[in-house]
Each structure stands twice: as structure tokens, then as C-alpha cells.
Amino acid sequence: MRRLPAAPRRVVSGLLALVLASAAVLLASTPPAAAHGTLATSTPADGATVDTALTTVELYFTEQVRDDAYFTVTAPGGARVDNGWTHGTPTPLDRPVREYFLVDGVFEPREYATGFPAVLTLAHLPATGRYSVSYLSVASDGETVRGTMSFRYTGPVTKAPAGWQAPTDQPAPALLAAAEQHGTSGSGATPAASPEAAPAPAMTAPPSSSGDGGGGGGAGWLAWLTGAVALGAAVAALLVLRRRPSGVPAGRSRPNRRPARPRGDTRRSGTGRRSGANAVPATTAKKPASGRKAATAAATTSTVVAESSARGSATSAAGGESPAGVPVGALATTERETPVVDPPDGSAPARTGPENRRGDTRLVLLVGGLVVALLAGFGLGRLDTGEPRTSTGGQQAATVGSPVAGAGAGDGHQHPSGTGPHTHPGDGTGQATGTQVSVSGYTLQPVLRTQQAGKVLDYRFRILGPDGQPATRFAVVHEKPLHLIVVGNDLGGYQHLHPTMAPDGTWSVPLTLDRAGDHRVYADFSVTTTDGRQLPLVLGVDHHVPGAYTPAGLPPPQRETTTGPYAVALEGTPTVGVTTPLALRVTRTGGTEPARLERYLGAYGHLVLIREGDLGLVHVHPEQELVDGAVTFWLTPPSPGRYRAFFDFQADGEVHTAAYTVTVE
């Protein structure tokens, strides 16, 4: 049987060992999913259904929240029903929470079995439906703790106390300043150090470069798993090829393999002759081997092994012969010499004895160890830390112009059915986007910066990458690779357009602006970087329409507006720095029954808020399913001020836009 020479075999083994060691280093250096100071549990539980009247909601954190922590409870319809909160008595958790801290450059796990409750008092339960609880605090190490939970109430309606009024308080300035200083965004838990632990710096795990958006899943672990499987398959194929001589079909004996000799038969190395009745004619002898080859051949011919009965039975069941061509019965009962094959070049014959099988076993164990290490690393990254997890859609990069059905960006913009409350980078946490023409090396470059009022312009532009060349690889987000939003500087004349891209990276779309004055053009997209990541960006540029311009003031705040045959009510109170629900309820004008909404760009609605003054844009995505008949968004306003909110929805095959003035105090 032909096998790999010793040197290549050592190279293969060395490479596999190197890969195994590298995997161990990478897994050790890759921080596991971390969640410090998180909300561990609650009463009622997140997503629970309650049919008896409640007077309190208890949130259990892994450390005691600040005295100025901020909480709200929002009832169906958007009204607040919370009536203050207090610290509760620390209580053992039913399920410990594991958190990771960076100590001397190494992430070390710590488990917390005690919950520190914040007890929220409910004034009343005015309706059945979903109640949402929002919280904001700052942990002892300075990390922001911000998130939401919700429960559904199906019990009897309760009345508010006499003289009670819904609270209108805002987070304390010191709390907002502390949260802003750290600049953490997103829902769920954020890092915090436990007051019971020894002082040690706490860190969140760095964001995954795969754009999975968190959760430790997505393309990152899939790439590891795929690599492990591919490597295992490659080595398995290598082992199979080693056991199959070159040029010989599988399942057939090699033609020049000699029969095994009875006990006592001998052979002289290098001559090709045997003594006794089984002597081989001299004409069949191979070229004599000399020197090292002869010594190797002599050692090989002296190797005698006993065939295992198990192997003989297996071969017999297959209905074949032994590799040496001897009947199966003889293999099961006779101690024989290891079959020897003389290579045509006169080199030392290969052996298939125990030493070779041990070499194969070592290779198999090595590959198995690598696969186990990779899978163990994946499992470690997916350990449940008690952090609320949300599901996001898959990631698929596309070159615009080629059809990509069902593609979605993994930047937090695709939300499958059942996704809970959450926000994303740019969704109102941190700074509003679109105030800059260039971000992260990408630049919005329009071909023209002006047009005539009332005239249709083929608005063209490019997205230049860090190399100065037009970017051409974009992810499809909400069914489009790029969303173009146009609005006047006075926040009037809103348009939501979808340009197309030419092969050279030039985007174009017909644009008509009826009013003179300055406008802002926003390009909202996710570009695929050179290292394969999805980078969500919103870039903005000015666009001018010459002529007499009289800016219009913002309309006063209102809770309901009309568009076409529909009335749209806005429910909820946006609060700076706090993630709160906003519900948009659409009905036929003059009616009360919810309109039959249709999905538009993959969702039941889209909400854009533009801040007065600097024209910063906040793009918020909804829950995939209607909540109590309304389209629900989770908004974390980045700053106080006035915003113009634009809500796009589709009904009866037509897209409508409802606009509101929203004041965030």
C-alpha cells in the first residue's frame, strides 16, 4: 500500500498541530459574551401574561442600581402608569447570572446568585394589552445600564387613585451626564461591576467583526464551524487516499501484492527470492536495494503480525479477500507476515502494521481535538449570561444589479417575527446620524448640488470608499440596497426614494423639489467593507434650489394627523436617554377599526425623526408584528429638542406618510 513519505507526513502533522495551537490561542483571546450589571430577571417575567391585577413590578439586577435610576411603565395607549420606585431586599436568584470581567488581560467569569430588586409601583391598570417597562441607570464602574422588558395584562381594568396624575418627570441630569459620558447604546444589559466582587476593571466584549450584531452567533461561529468541518473532511480524505493505492480502484487488491507465506517461510532482503515450496522465480525479483534502502527493507520483511479475528470477520462479511489475496479463513486462523509491496523504483516497501495505524490514529485524534476545540469555543461564546437576546436576520452582501432574493444585512436592521424591544447603533442612541458627508472613510459625492424648482432632475451620486473609488458592494436592508431621504432645512417636503446603481457605482433617481431653499439629502445604506463586514452608515449632503425662500415653522406637537383616507395616532412619550415605545395606530378617518396595513419594505411601517437645527437623523425600525393592532417602535432620543417624525406605511397598495412634531424634554 502506498502512503505519504515520512517528511510530508511530518509536515502535515506539524501544520495540523499549528492550526490546533492557533485555534486554542484565538479561542482564549476571543472574549466571551459579556453582560455586566444586567437585568437578571423580573416579576412578572419578560413576555409573561398576567391575568390578575398587579400593584408592583420588580426588576432584579446583578448589582443595586443608583438611587437616581430612572424607570417608566407604559400602558397600552402610551400613557405612563408608574408611581415611583424603591430599592427592595436582595434575593437569591433562581438562576445564577454569569458575567465576564477583564482581569490582567484575560476575561474571567463570575457568577452572581443574588438579585438586587428595584420595586416599581403601579398606579393602575387602565387597559388590557402589553405594558412596557423601561430603565436607565449607571453601574458602579461607569457603564450604562439601559433596557426594556414587557408583559401582557389580560385581567380586569383598575382605577387610578384619587387625584393621581401620570408622571412627567425626566431622568436626573447627573444620570444623563454619566450615561452620556460612557456613550453606550443598545437595549438589554450593559456592563457593570458587582459590588460584592474584588475591584477589577469590567469590559464588554468587543463587537464581532462579522456584523452579527451580537448574541455570539451569526456568521462568526458559522465560519468557525464550517472551517472545522472542512478541515476534518480534508484530513479524512487524506487518510482515505493513503489507504487507496494510486491507480487502483476502491475495493480491489493491488495487482502486484504477493500472497502471505505460511509460518516459517523466509525471504532474503533485496533479492526477490524465497526458500521452500513458495520460492519466487528470480525473474520476478525487483532491483536489489542497497545501503539505507536495503536496511529498511530488511527491517520491514522481518515484521510479523497477527491478524485480528474482528478484521477477518469484517472482511468475510464483505465477501472479499485479504489485501494479500489469501482466503479469509486463513486470515482468521494463521499468523502471517505483514504483506509487503515492492515499489517499482526499488525503494523500501511500505508497511501497514501497527506503527502506521498508530500514525493514522494520531492524525485522527489531532483533527478531532481541533474540531472539539472549535466547537468548545463556539459553545463558550454562546453561554447564557442572563442577557436578553434578540434575533436578527442573516447577512448577505450583494453587488447591486444582481438579483438577491431575501437578502438582509446583519447590522441589526432585519428583525424576524418575535423580535423584542431593542435599538441599534444610530437608532437614537448616541449622536443622530446624517450630519456629516463623510464617515469611516466613506463619502457621499453628488454629481450636482443644485436644481430648479419644479423641474425633474436625474439626481446622481456616488459613495466613495476609503480608497477613493466608488463602492459597489452593498447589503440589502429592508428590501433595498440604499434608501435616499430628502427633506427641506425647515423639515418640510419629506421624500423617501430608492435609487438604482450603475455598474460603475453611480446611483441615480428622479428628484423633484417644488420649493426653493436648502435641502438635506441623506443616503442610508450598509456597505460591505474590504474585510467582508457590513458597515451601516447614514451620510448627508446639502442640496440647493434657487429662488425666493420663506422658511416655514414647525407645526405644533400633535397626537393625531391624517394622510389620505387614514387617521394616524401617535402613542407614547419619548424620553431622552431612555428606550421607550412609540406606537402608531392607523384607522380609517372617522372610524375606530384598525386599517388593514400591508408590509412595506419588509415591515408594517418605517419611522424617521429629524432633529431641528443640525438636521440629525434618527432612523428607527419597528417590531415585525403589530402589537395590539399598532405599529410599535422603540426609540431612545439622543438629546432634548424638537424633532419632525415621518411615519411611512402602506394600505390598499398605496404608501402614505404621516408627519408629527415631537418634543423631547
Secondary structure as the mmCIF struct_conf table of DSSP 4:
data_model
#
loop_
_struct_conf.conf_type_id
_struct_conf.id
_struct_conf.beg_label_comp_id
_struct_conf.beg_label_asym_id
_struct_conf.beg_label_seq_id
_struct_conf.end_label_comp_id
_struct_conf.end_label_asym_id
_struct_conf.end_label_seq_id
HELX_RH_AL_P HELX_RH_AL_P1 ALA A 6 SER A 29
BEND BEND1 THR A 30 THR A 30
HELX_LH_PP_P HELX_LH_PP_P1 PRO A 31 ALA A 33
BEND BEND2 GLY A 37 GLY A 37
STRN STRN1 LEU A 39 THR A 43
BEND BEND3 PRO A 44 PRO A 44
HELX_LH_PP_P HELX_LH_PP_P2 ALA A 45 ALA A 45
TURN_TY1_P TURN_TY1_P1 ASP A 46 GLY A 47
STRN STRN2 THR A 49 VAL A 50
BEND BEND4 THR A 52 THR A 52
BEND BEND5 THR A 55 THR A 55
STRN STRN3 THR A 56 PHE A 61
BEND BEND6 THR A 62 GLU A 63
HELX_LH_PP_P HELX_LH_PP_P3 GLN A 64 ARG A 66
TURN_TY1_P TURN_TY1_P2 ASP A 67 ASP A 68
STRN STRN4 TYR A 70 THR A 74
TURN_TY1_P TURN_TY1_P3 PRO A 76 GLY A 77
BEND BEND7 GLY A 78 GLY A 78
STRN STRN5 ARG A 80 ARG A 80
STRN STRN6 ASP A 82 HIS A 87
STRN STRN7 THR A 91 VAL A 103
TURN_TY1_P TURN_TY1_P4 ASP A 104 GLY A 105
STRN STRN8 VAL A 106 LEU A 122
BEND BEND8 ALA A 127 THR A 128
STRN STRN9 GLY A 129 VAL A 138
TURN_TY1_P TURN_TY1_P5 SER A 140 ASP A 141
BEND BEND9 GLY A 142 GLY A 142
STRN STRN10 THR A 144 TYR A 153
BEND BEND10 GLY A 155 GLY A 155
HELX_LH_PP_P HELX_LH_PP_P4 LYS A 159 PRO A 161
TURN_TY1_P TURN_TY1_P6 ALA A 162 GLY A 163
HELX_RH_AL_P HELX_RH_AL_P2 PRO A 173 HIS A 182
TURN_TY1_P TURN_TY1_P7 GLY A 183 GLY A 183
BEND BEND11 GLY A 186 GLY A 188
TURN_TY1_P TURN_TY1_P8 PRO A 195 GLU A 196
BEND BEND12 ALA A 197 ALA A 197
HELX_LH_PP_P HELX_LH_PP_P5 ALA A 198 ALA A 198
BEND BEND13 PRO A 199 PRO A 199
HELX_LH_PP_P HELX_LH_PP_P6 THR A 204 SER A 208
TURN_TY1_P TURN_TY1_P9 SER A 209 SER A 210
BEND BEND14 GLY A 214 GLY A 214
TURN_TY1_P TURN_TY1_P10 GLY A 215 GLY A 216
TURN_TY1_P TURN_TY1_P11 GLY A 218 GLY A 218
HELX_RH_AL_P HELX_RH_AL_P3 ALA A 219 ARG A 243
BEND BEND15 ARG A 244 ARG A 244
TURN_TY1_P TURN_TY1_P12 SER A 246 GLY A 247
TURN_TY1_P TURN_TY1_P13 ALA A 250 GLY A 251
BEND BEND16 ARG A 252 ARG A 252
TURN_TY1_P TURN_TY1_P14 PRO A 255 ASN A 256
HELX_LH_PP_P HELX_LH_PP_P7 ARG A 257 PRO A 262
TURN_TY1_P TURN_TY1_P15 ARG A 263 GLY A 264
STRN STRN11 ARG A 267 ARG A 267
TURN_TY1_P TURN_TY1_P16 SER A 269 THR A 271
STRN STRN12 ARG A 274 ARG A 274
BEND BEND17 GLY A 276 GLY A 276
TURN_TY1_P TURN_TY1_P17 ALA A 277 ASN A 278
HELX_LH_PP_P HELX_LH_PP_P8 ALA A 279 PRO A 281
HELX_RH_3T_P HELX_RH_3T_P1 ALA A 282 THR A 284
HELX_LH_PP_P HELX_LH_PP_P9 ALA A 285 ALA A 289
HELX_RH_AL_P HELX_RH_AL_P4 GLY A 291 THR A 301
TURN_TY1_P TURN_TY1_P18 SER A 302 SER A 302
STRN STRN13 VAL A 304 ALA A 306
HELX_LH_PP_P HELX_LH_PP_P10 GLU A 307 SER A 308
HELX_RH_AL_P HELX_RH_AL_P5 SER A 309 ALA A 318
TURN_TY1_P TURN_TY1_P19 GLY A 319 GLY A 319
TURN_TY1_P TURN_TY1_P20 PRO A 323 ALA A 324
BEND BEND18 GLY A 325 GLY A 325
HELX_RH_AL_P HELX_RH_AL_P6 VAL A 328 THR A 333
STRN STRN14 GLU A 335 GLU A 337
HELX_LH_PP_P HELX_LH_PP_P11 THR A 338 PRO A 339
STRN STRN15 VAL A 341 VAL A 341
TURN_TY1_P TURN_TY1_P21 PRO A 344 ASP A 345
HELX_LH_PP_P HELX_LH_PP_P12 SER A 347 PRO A 349
STRN STRN16 ALA A 350 ALA A 350
BEND BEND19 GLY A 353 GLY A 353
HELX_RH_AL_P HELX_RH_AL_P7 PRO A 354 GLY A 381
TURN_TY1_P TURN_TY1_P22 ARG A 382 ARG A 382
BEND BEND20 GLY A 386 GLY A 386
STRN STRN17 ALA A 397 THR A 399
TURN_TY1_P TURN_TY1_P23 VAL A 400 GLY A 401
BEND BEND21 SER A 402 SER A 402
TURN_TY1_P TURN_TY1_P24 ALA A 405 GLY A 406
TURN_TY1_P TURN_TY1_P25 GLY A 410 HIS A 413
TURN_TY1_P TURN_TY1_P26 SER A 417 GLY A 418
BEND BEND22 PRO A 421 PRO A 421
TURN_TY1_P TURN_TY1_P27 PRO A 425 GLY A 426
BEND BEND23 ASP A 427 GLN A 431
STRN STRN18 THR A 433 THR A 433
BEND BEND24 THR A 435 THR A 435
BEND BEND25 VAL A 437 VAL A 437
STRN STRN19 SER A 438 VAL A 439
TURN_TY1_P TURN_TY1_P28 SER A 440 GLY A 441
STRN STRN20 TYR A 442 PRO A 446
BEND BEND26 VAL A 447 VAL A 447
BEND BEND27 ARG A 449 ARG A 449
STRN STRN21 THR A 450 THR A 450
TURN_TY1_P TURN_TY1_P29 ALA A 453 GLY A 454
STRN STRN22 VAL A 456 LEU A 464
TURN_TY1_P TURN_TY1_P30 PRO A 466 ASP A 467
BEND BEND28 GLY A 468 GLN A 469
STRN STRN23 PRO A 470 PRO A 470
HELX_LH_PP_P HELX_LH_PP_P13 ALA A 471 ALA A 471
STRN STRN24 ARG A 473 ALA A 475
STRN STRN25 VAL A 477 VAL A 477
TURN_TY1_P TURN_TY1_P31 HIS A 478 GLU A 479
STRN STRN26 LYS A 480 LYS A 480
BEND BEND29 PRO A 481 PRO A 481
STRN STRN27 LEU A 482 GLY A 488
TURN_TY1_P TURN_TY1_P32 ASN A 489 ASP A 490
BEND BEND30 LEU A 491 LEU A 491
BEND BEND31 GLY A 493 GLY A 493
STRN STRN28 GLN A 495 LEU A 497
STRN STRN29 THR A 500 MET A 501
TURN_TY1_P TURN_TY1_P33 PRO A 503 ASP A 504
BEND BEND32 GLY A 505 GLY A 505
STRN STRN30 THR A 506 THR A 512
BEND BEND33 ARG A 515 ARG A 515
STRN STRN31 GLY A 517 THR A 528
TURN_TY1_P TURN_TY1_P34 THR A 530 ASP A 531
BEND BEND34 GLY A 532 GLY A 532
STRN STRN32 GLN A 534 VAL A 545
BEND BEND35 GLY A 547 GLY A 547
HELX_LH_PP_P HELX_LH_PP_P14 PRO A 551 PRO A 557
BEND BEND36 ARG A 559 ARG A 559
STRN STRN33 GLU A 560 THR A 563
TURN_TY1_P TURN_TY1_P35 GLY A 564 PRO A 565
STRN STRN34 TYR A 566 GLU A 571
STRN STRN35 THR A 575 THR A 575
TURN_TY1_P TURN_TY1_P36 VAL A 576 GLY A 577
STRN STRN36 VAL A 578 VAL A 578
STRN STRN37 THR A 580 ARG A 588
TURN_TY1_P TURN_TY1_P37 THR A 589 GLY A 590
BEND BEND37 GLU A 593 GLU A 593
STRN STRN38 PRO A 594 PRO A 594
HELX_LH_PP_P HELX_LH_PP_P15 ALA A 595 ALA A 595
STRN STRN39 LEU A 597 GLU A 598
STRN STRN40 TYR A 600 TYR A 600
TURN_TY1_P TURN_TY1_P38 LEU A 601 GLY A 602
STRN STRN41 ALA A 603 ALA A 603
BEND BEND38 TYR A 604 TYR A 604
STRN STRN42 HIS A 606 ARG A 611
TURN_TY1_P TURN_TY1_P39 GLU A 612 ASP A 614
STRN STRN43 LEU A 617 VAL A 620
STRN STRN44 PRO A 622 PRO A 622
BEND BEND39 GLN A 624 GLU A 625
STRN STRN45 VAL A 627 VAL A 627
TURN_TY1_P TURN_TY1_P40 ASP A 628 GLY A 629
STRN STRN46 ALA A 630 ALA A 630
STRN STRN47 VAL A 631 LEU A 635
BEND BEND40 PRO A 638 PRO A 640
STRN STRN48 GLY A 641 ALA A 651
TURN_TY1_P TURN_TY1_P41 ASP A 652 GLY A 653
STRN STRN49 GLU A 654 VAL A 664
#
